[in-house]
């Protein structure tokens, strides 16, 4: 290796697949890996045994990868280190920790790709419904527990700005709802300085920077998923402002559990990278996954109005504002407010971590500058 570029995998269930990660970067609209290699860069894809494990634990893997890369490198060209989604947080933490410990990471460029620096969003009704299904029917079918387990994993608790741990009735104020795992992670990151100080900090967002939800015109406080069946009844609504019931969930012929919010912004339709679709589950996304769970329980199809919504708001990906601020979510991104040195936003709201020609070419140009 002479000009190493380390790119870390993101959050998902189970371990990383090098083949899947490579395929997503190479066989889409832009041949990202081949293009980097053709321009003299050596690409290292960093995966993890458990992509939902603690970001801090996986940062230890990233540190070992950086050390090995330095040891195996020919010459003294500086490294570029970063990752996709959670992988951007893992490598951000790793580089900051190495600096704190006075270890030379020899990295000139840090790169995050649609990373939730200010938190990710998963509709609270979807979270609660997943837990409700596991609690009531998880012992009848292991598949009914998987999504709840993923939502309650260490990495999810650290990344999600608002987290619901159970399917019981709750009212969340916009200022609350942050899991203790996230609070502890952010405090530890802050003790390391928040960011690595030596590299140039670059980032891209799969959402628009104009404040307009192009390609994501999801109305607030609208029915997203409805299920009425012999076992489970549920109505999940998109997030709106003010006081709102975002979910009503019940066993058939039982009183419903309600999930209520106060003071939240309209997050589902905000500019940002859209929640990824699962090809093996008929492209179900966040609300779509709730529909899949309802269909498994009731053995009949649920009514799905909105399959996916924003997962990483643009202002989170470029670290310019908190996602609890409705005005900031729908305002043009101000580069001077970003904690990154430079960034690029997509021209339309795309799937989270989708590699596009615009974003890929921008990254290549910035790496060539370094």
N, C-alpha and C positions, 0 to 999 in steps of 0.2 A: 504494500500500500504506500502510495506517495502523497495523495491529497485526499485524506479520509473525510467522509461525511457520514456521521452516525445518526440514524433516524429510528426512534423508538416507537413501538406499537402502542395502540391506545387501549381504552377500557372495553372489556367484553367478558363473556363467560369463558372460563377455562383457560387453557394455555394458548400461546401464539402459534400460528401456522406460518412458517416462512413462505410457503407456496401461496397461501391466500394473500398475505401482505404484499408479496412481489406482484401477484396478478393484479391487485387493485391499483398499484402504482405504475404498472407497465402496459396493461392491456385495456386501458380506458381511452378517453379522448386525447390524452397526452402521454407519450412514452417517456415518463419521468426518469426512470433508472437508466435506460439506454442513452437518453440525452445527456445526463450527467456524466456517464462513462465516456461518451463520445467527446466530451469536453475536458477529459482528463481527470475526472473525480472518481474516487473509489468509494462505492456505496456499501455501508454496513447496516443491515436491518437488524435491529435489536428487539428480541421478543422476550416474553416472560412465561414462566411455568404457570402462573396464575395472574391473569390480567385484572382481576378484581381484588387482589391483595392490596395491602396498604401501599400508598404512594411512597412512603418512606422506605419500606422494605424493598420495593422494586428499584428505588434510587440506588440502593447498594449494588444491584446488578449493573446498573448504568455506570457506576463508578469503576467497577471491575472491567467493564467493556472499554472505557476510556483508557484505563491503565494498559490493557492488553494492546489496544490500538497504537498507543505511543511506543510500546515496546517493539511492535512488529513493523512499524513504519520505516520506510526508507527515506532518508533526508530529514528535513526539519520543517516542512510545510505545516502551518497551523491546522488544527482540526476545526470542522463545523459539526456542532452537536445540537440535536433537538428531537422533536417528535410530533406525533399526530395525537390530537386530543389529550387524553391523560398522559401520553408519552411526552408531551411538552412540559407538563408539571413535573414528571419524574426526572427529566434531564435538567430542568431549571433548578430543582432541589439538589440534584447531584452536583452540579457545577458550583452552586452556592456553598454547599458543604465542603467541597474540596478547597475552595478559597479560604473558608473559615479555618480549615485545618492546615493552611499554608502549603497545600499540595498543588503543584503546577499542573493544571489540566491542559495547558498548551492549546486552548481553544480560542479562536479569534471570532467565531460567529456562533451565536445561539439562535435557533430557529424554532418557532412554534407554529403548528398548522391547526387552526381552529381549536385552540386550547382554551378551556374555560378558566382563564386567569381570575375572573371575578365571579366564578360559579356557573354551574350548568342548571338547566331547568327541566324537570320532569313533572308533568301535571300532578297535583296532589291527589286528585281523584284516582288517577291511574295507580299511584303508589298504594293508596289505601285499599283499592279493589284487589290488587295482587295479594296483599297480606290477608284480606278477608277470605279470598278463595283458598289460600293455603291453610288458614285456620279451620275453615269449615270442611274442606274436601281434600286437603293435601294428602291425607293418609290413604285415600282411595286411588290416587294416581300421582306418581312422583313428578310428572310434568307440571302439575298444578302448584308445585312449590318452587319451581326453578326461578320464576321471575321475581317473586318475593325475596328469595335468597339473594338474587343479584342486586336488588334495590337496597337490601340491608348489608351488603358487603362493605368491607372497610373503604375501598376506593370510592364507591358510590356515596357513602356518608361523607367522605372528604371533599368530593367534587360538587355535590348538589348544594345549591344555595339554601333550599328548603327541603327538609327531609321528614317523611312520615314513616314511623317504624312499625305501626300496627294498623289493623283495620277497624279500630274502635272510633267512636265519635270524638271529634276534636274541632276546635275553632282556633285558627292560626292568624295572628296579626303579622303584617308584613315585616315587622322588626324582629319577630321571633322565628321559631322553627328551624334554627340551624343546629345540626347535630353536634354533639360534643366532640366527635371525631374530627369534624371540620374545624371547630374552634381550636382544638389542640394542634392540628396540622398547620393552620395559619400562624399560630403562635410560634411553633417551632421554626417555620420558614422565616418568620420575621426576625427571630434570634440569629438566623444565618445571614441576615441582611436583606431578605426578600427576593433579591435577584443576584445572579453573578455579576460582579462589577467589571471584570476584564473584557468579556466578549462584547461585540456589537449585538444588540438585542433586536431580532427581526421577527415579524409575525405576519401571518395571513389569516383572513377570515372568510368563511364560506357564505357569509351574509353581506348585504349591501352596507355601505357606509353613508348613504344618503338620508337615512332615517325613514325610508319608504319600504314597505313590506312587499316589494315586487316578487311575485311567485309564492307569496305566503299570505294571501288575503283571507285569513281566518278571523271571523267576527268574534268579538268578546261575548261572554255569557251566552253561548249558543250550545245546543245539544251536540255533543261529539260522538257519544256511544250510548245506545239504549238496549237493554236486554230484559225481556219478560218471559220467564220460562218456568218449568216445573220445579226447579231448585233455586235459581238465583234471579233476583231482580236488581237492576242497576240502571242509573242514569248518571252519566258523567258529562260535565259541561266545561267549555273552554273558560279560561281565566278572565275575569273582568275586574273592574275597579269597584271601590266601595265595599259594602257588605254583600256577600254572596254565598250561596250554597253551591259548591262545585261538584258534589257527589251525594247521591242517595243510594245506599247499598243495603240489600236485605236478602235473607232466606225467604223463599216463597211463603206467603201467608204470615210473615213476621213483621214487626215494626222496623222501619228502616234506620240504619246508621247514617248520620249526616256528617259531611266534611265541609266546614265553613271557613271562609277567609274574610279578612278585613284589611282594606288599604292596599291590596296588591295592585301592581300595574297589569296591563293587558299583555301578558307574556307570550301567549301561544302564537299570536300574529306578529310579534316583533321581528325586525330584521335580524337574521342570524342563520347559522347552519341548521338545517332541518334534521330532526331525529332520524337516525338510519333505519332503513327498511330491512326486514329479514327475508331474503329470497326463499328460504326453505319453509316459510310460513306465509306464503302468498303475499309477500312484501308488507307484512304487518309492521307498523312502526309503534309509536307510543300508545295512542288511543287504539290503534289497530291491535296491539298486543292484548289490551283489555278485552276487546271483542273476541279474540282467539280463546282467552280463558273462559269467557262467558259461554262460548259455543261448546267448549269441552265439558263444562259442568252441565249445561242444559241439553246437550246433544241436539242443538238447533242453532241456526245462525242468528247472531246479534245484528242490530241495526247500527251501521257505522256511517256517520256523516263526515267526520274529519279523521283521517288515518294518522297523519303526522303533523307536528307543529315544531316551533323553534326549540332546539336543544341547547345550542351555545349562542346566545345573543352576540351580535357583532361587537358591542361595547365590552363584552367580557373577553372575546378573542383578542382584541387589541388593547385590553387593559386600560380603558379610558374613563370608565365610570361604573358605578354599582348598578346591578340589574334590578334593584328594588326601586329605581327612579324611573317613573313612567316617561317623564319629559326627556331624559337622556336616551332611553330606549328608542324613541322615535325622532330624535334630532340627528342632524348631520354630525358625523364624528369629527371632533376637533383634534388634529394631530398633536397639538401642544399639550393636550391633557393625557395623552397616552404615556404609559411607562416604558413602552418600547421605543427604540431609536428610529425605527422605520417600519412601516407595515403597508399591506395592500388588502383592500376589501374586494369582494366579488361584485360583479355587475348585476347579479340577480341572486336571490336566496336559494342556495343549492343544498344538496345533501351534505351532511356533516362529514368532513374530511375527504370529500370527493376531489380528486386531482383534475384540474382543468388547465387548458393551455395558458390562460392569462396568469393564473397563480404559479404554475410551473415555470413559465418563462421568466417571471419576475424573480423567483427564487434563484434560478440559474444565473441571471444577471448580477444579483447581489453576491452570490458566491464567487463569481468571476472578479468582482470588484475587490473582494477580500484577498 
